[in-house]
Amino acid sequence: MKVQEVLINDRKRFLLIDGDNKPVVPVLRFLKYLENVGKAENTLKSYCHYLKFYFQFLHEKEKEYKEVDLDFLAEYEKIGTH
């Protein structure tokens, strides 16, 4: 996975790209929402990078983001991605 910076309408946008070079749709939608509510470019970039770590963890654990429960989130928090 990688964070891809793109320029659309003279504005930087950030995409999370999976191993098949396709955007990760839930992240794309979330970042679009944040953009629509006026979040700053650096905020969008930070969220994209943190979501990259999270989706890599999901992939390693062979989980879909909709399958996550509190125990799984606690496990993710323990690894300390910051």
N, CA, C and O of each residue as an XYZ file, in Angstrom:
328
protein
N       0.838     -1.180      0.000
C       0.000      0.000      0.000
C       0.880      1.239      0.000
O       1.988      1.259      0.535
N       0.331      2.266     -0.626
C       1.073      3.523     -0.643
C       0.092      4.690     -0.664
O      -1.045      4.576     -1.122
N       0.579      5.814     -0.149
C      -0.178      7.059     -0.223
C       0.246      7.761     -1.500
O       1.433      7.984     -1.738
N      -0.726      8.100     -2.305
C      -0.467      8.776     -3.579
C      -1.030     10.192     -3.506
O      -2.202     10.397     -3.190
N      -0.179     11.152     -3.804
C      -0.612     12.548     -3.868
C      -0.978     12.870     -5.312
O      -0.205     12.600     -6.231
N      -2.156     13.445     -5.506
C      -2.599     13.822     -6.842
C      -3.064     15.278     -6.812
O      -3.467     15.801     -5.773
N      -2.996     15.907     -7.965
C      -3.446     17.288     -8.098
C      -4.727     17.286     -8.931
O      -4.728     16.888    -10.096
N      -5.813     17.738     -8.310
C      -7.105     17.813     -8.986
C      -7.659     19.218     -8.775
O      -7.823     19.673     -7.643
N      -7.945     19.898     -9.886
C      -8.462     21.271     -9.819
C      -7.558     22.176     -8.975
O      -8.033     22.949     -8.143
N      -6.251     22.063     -9.205
C      -5.246     22.866     -8.503
C      -5.251     22.663     -6.993
O      -4.854     23.554     -6.241
N      -5.691     21.514     -6.558
C      -5.700     21.205     -5.130
C      -5.114     19.814     -4.913
O      -5.433     18.871     -5.637
N      -4.246     19.701     -3.898
C      -3.666     18.394     -3.581
C      -4.707     17.525     -2.922
O      -5.460     17.963     -2.053
N      -4.730     16.279     -3.359
C      -5.592     15.273     -2.743
C      -4.725     14.044     -2.484
O      -3.689     13.853     -3.122
N      -5.156     13.233     -1.557
C      -4.376     12.066     -1.162
C      -5.237     10.816     -1.289
O      -6.394     10.784     -0.871
N      -4.637      9.797     -1.874
C      -5.318      8.522     -2.077
C      -4.494      7.426     -1.425
O      -3.265      7.484     -1.415
N      -5.168      6.436     -0.887
C      -4.490      5.234     -0.433
C      -4.663      4.201     -1.539
O      -5.781      3.853     -1.917
N      -3.538      3.722     -2.046
C      -3.516      2.784     -3.169
C      -3.119      1.403     -2.651
O      -2.124      1.267     -1.938
N      -3.892      0.385     -3.008
C      -3.597     -0.974     -2.548
C      -2.540     -1.648     -3.426
O      -1.996     -1.030     -4.342
N      -2.262     -2.901     -3.142
C      -1.249     -3.656     -3.871
C      -1.575     -3.905     -5.332
O      -0.691     -4.244     -6.119
N      -2.839     -3.740     -5.700
C      -3.257     -3.894     -7.096
C      -3.355     -2.542     -7.808
O      -3.943     -2.448     -8.885
N      -2.789     -1.515     -7.216
C      -2.816     -0.144     -7.749
C      -4.227      0.423     -7.890
O      -4.515      1.181     -8.816
N      -5.094      0.046     -6.966
C      -6.462      0.572     -6.944
C      -6.667      1.348     -5.650
O      -6.099      0.994     -4.617
N      -7.475      2.407     -5.699
C      -7.752      3.147     -4.463
C      -8.519      2.284     -3.464
O      -9.351      1.459     -3.841
N      -8.223      2.493     -2.195
C      -8.963      1.831     -1.127
C     -10.225      2.675     -0.916
O     -10.164      3.769     -0.356
N     -11.350      2.160     -1.365
C     -12.592      2.936     -1.455
C     -13.060      3.495     -0.106
O     -13.442      4.664     -0.057
N     -13.051      2.726      0.991
C     -13.514      3.320      2.249
C     -12.663      4.521      2.676
O     -13.185      5.495      3.219
N     -11.367      4.449      2.431
C     -10.478      5.561      2.768
C     -10.759      6.743      1.840
O     -10.804      7.890      2.285
N     -10.945      6.465      0.574
C     -11.279      7.509     -0.396
C     -12.538      8.260      0.035
O     -12.571      9.490      0.006
N     -13.559      7.528      0.431
C     -14.817      8.156      0.861
C     -14.643      8.975      2.129
O     -15.180     10.076      2.251
N     -13.884      8.424      3.076
C     -13.662      9.141      4.333
C     -12.885     10.435      4.104
O     -13.229     11.478      4.659
N     -11.840     10.363      3.286
C     -11.063     11.568      3.001
C     -11.896     12.606      2.258
O     -11.739     13.805      2.488
N     -12.770     12.160      1.379
C     -13.669     13.075      0.671
C     -14.616     13.764      1.655
O     -14.871     14.963      1.545
N     -15.127     13.004      2.606
C     -15.972     13.590      3.649
C     -15.200     14.663      4.428
O     -15.697     15.770      4.635
N     -13.985     14.321      4.852
C     -13.180     15.288      5.603
C     -12.917     16.548      4.784
O     -12.955     17.662      5.305
N     -12.652     16.355      3.508
C     -12.441     17.505      2.624
C     -13.704     18.356      2.546
O     -13.631     19.584      2.596
N     -14.844     17.717      2.425
C     -16.118     18.434      2.312
C     -16.475     19.230      3.568
O     -17.170     20.244      3.487
N     -15.999     18.770      4.729
C     -16.271     19.524      5.957
C     -15.171     20.533      6.265
O     -15.161     21.149      7.331
N     -14.239     20.697      5.313
C     -13.261     21.778      5.416
C     -11.966     21.476      6.130
O     -11.280     22.400      6.568
N     -11.612     20.217      6.261
C     -10.338     19.880      6.909
C      -9.161     20.342      6.046
O      -9.243     20.362      4.818
N      -8.086     20.705      6.702
C      -6.889     21.223      6.036
C      -6.153     20.119      5.278
O      -6.292     18.934      5.581
N      -5.378     20.533      4.299
C      -4.603     19.602      3.472
C      -3.697     18.712      4.321
O      -3.619     17.505      4.089
N      -3.012     19.302      5.303
C      -2.116     18.502      6.152
C      -2.884     17.483      6.977
O      -2.375     16.393      7.239
N      -4.086     17.816      7.387
C      -4.936     16.874      8.120
C      -5.296     15.699      7.234
O      -5.215     14.548      7.663
N      -5.692     15.978      6.003
C      -6.038     14.917      5.057
C      -4.840     14.003      4.798
O      -4.980     12.781      4.750
N      -3.687     14.597      4.636
C      -2.474     13.819      4.393
C      -2.159     12.919      5.594
O      -1.828     11.746      5.426
N      -2.264     13.473      6.794
C      -1.996     12.693      8.008
C      -2.964     11.528      8.151
O      -2.554     10.401      8.430
N      -4.253     11.806      7.958
C      -5.242     10.738      8.034
C      -4.931      9.640      7.022
O      -5.021      8.456      7.347
N      -4.573     10.012      5.827
C      -4.282      9.021      4.790
C      -3.113      8.133      5.204
O      -3.157      6.918      5.010
N      -2.074      8.728      5.769
C      -0.911      7.941      6.203
C      -1.275      7.008      7.358
O      -0.869      5.846      7.363
N      -2.031      7.503      8.332
C      -2.421      6.642      9.449
C      -3.361      5.523      9.010
O      -3.285      4.401      9.509
N      -4.243      5.844      8.074
C      -5.128      4.805      7.558
C      -4.359      3.762      6.754
O      -4.762      2.600      6.691
N      -3.270      4.171      6.148
C      -2.406      3.208      5.453
C      -1.895      2.160      6.446
O      -1.953      0.962      6.168
N      -1.398      2.605      7.600
C      -0.915      1.663      8.616
C      -2.039      0.734      9.073
O      -1.841     -0.471      9.228
N      -3.210      1.309      9.283
C      -4.342      0.528      9.757
C      -4.779     -0.509      8.726
O      -5.024     -1.663      9.079
N      -4.877     -0.118      7.466
C      -5.298     -1.068      6.434
C      -4.221     -2.115      6.150
O      -4.543     -3.231      5.743
N      -2.960     -1.777      6.357
C      -1.907     -2.793      6.256
C      -2.070     -3.827      7.372
O      -1.919     -5.028      7.149
N      -2.381     -3.341      8.570
C      -2.619     -4.236      9.698
C      -3.816     -5.146      9.405
O      -3.753     -6.350      9.651
N      -4.898     -4.577      8.885
C      -6.057     -5.382      8.506
C      -5.658     -6.477      7.514
O      -6.063     -7.632      7.649
N      -4.869     -6.098      6.531
C      -4.428     -7.058      5.511
C      -3.594     -8.179      6.139
O      -3.793     -9.354      5.829
N      -2.662     -7.811      7.021
C      -1.817     -8.807      7.684
C      -2.649     -9.780      8.512
O      -2.323    -10.964      8.599
N      -3.711     -9.287      9.112
C      -4.573    -10.111      9.963
C      -5.713    -10.767      9.172
O      -6.557    -11.466      9.733
N      -5.714    -10.523      7.853
C      -6.727    -11.080      6.955
C      -8.143    -10.731      7.423
O      -9.024    -11.588      7.497
N      -8.330     -9.458      7.734
C      -9.633     -8.940      8.173
C     -10.100     -7.854      7.217
O      -9.294     -7.127      6.636
N     -11.391     -7.759      7.067
C     -12.006     -6.649      6.349
C     -12.357     -5.583      7.370
O     -12.608     -5.894      8.534
N     -12.375     -4.347      6.949
C     -12.621     -3.264      7.905
C     -13.991     -3.372      8.571
O     -14.169     -2.862      9.677
N     -14.949     -4.013      7.936
C     -16.286     -4.169      8.515
C     -16.347     -5.286      9.561
O     -17.348     -5.415     10.265
N     -15.301     -6.085      9.668
C     -15.266     -7.205     10.617
C     -14.637     -6.838     11.960
O     -14.520     -7.695     12.837
N     -14.242     -5.614     12.130
C     -13.465     -5.188     13.293
C     -14.360     -5.056     14.520
O     -15.480     -4.552     14.443
N     -13.833     -5.526     15.664
C     -14.517     -5.332     16.939
C     -13.559     -4.633     17.912
O     -12.428     -4.310     17.550
N     -14.012     -4.403     19.135
C     -13.184     -3.671     20.097
C     -11.901     -4.407     20.448
O     -10.865     -3.774     20.648
N     -11.949     -5.718     20.527
C     -10.734     -6.485     20.822
C      -9.690     -6.313     19.720
O      -8.496     -6.182     19.991
N     -10.153     -6.315     18.496
C      -9.239     -6.126     17.372
C      -8.616     -4.729     17.419
O      -7.415     -4.573     17.201
N      -9.437     -3.719     17.702
C      -8.906     -2.354     17.809
C      -7.886     -2.243     18.938
O      -6.886     -1.538     18.803
N      -8.132     -2.932     20.046
C      -7.179     -2.926     21.153
C      -5.860     -3.563     20.725
O      -4.788     -3.087     21.099
N      -5.937     -4.633     19.947
C      -4.723     -5.283     19.435
C      -3.945     -4.328     18.538
O      -2.719     -4.242     18.617
N      -4.667     -3.621     17.694
C      -4.018     -2.644     16.804
C      -3.357     -1.535     17.606
O      -2.241     -1.120     17.293
N      -4.027     -1.061     18.623
C      -3.483      0.021     19.446
C      -2.197     -0.412     20.150
O      -1.291      0.400     20.340
N      -2.115     -1.672     20.533
C      -0.926     -2.180     21.240
C       0.330     -2.141     20.390
O       1.431     -2.004     20.923
N       0.184     -2.259     19.071
C       1.392     -2.300     18.233
C       2.031     -0.938     18.098
O       3.198     -0.840     17.716
N       1.284      0.135     18.408
C       1.858      1.478     18.397
C       2.400      1.893     17.056
O       3.585      1.700     16.782
N       1.552      2.465     16.203
C       1.982      2.842     14.867
C       2.566      4.245     14.801
O       2.960      4.686     13.722
N       2.633      4.949     15.901
C       3.110      6.347     15.840
C       4.581      6.397     16.129
O       5.174      7.476     16.127
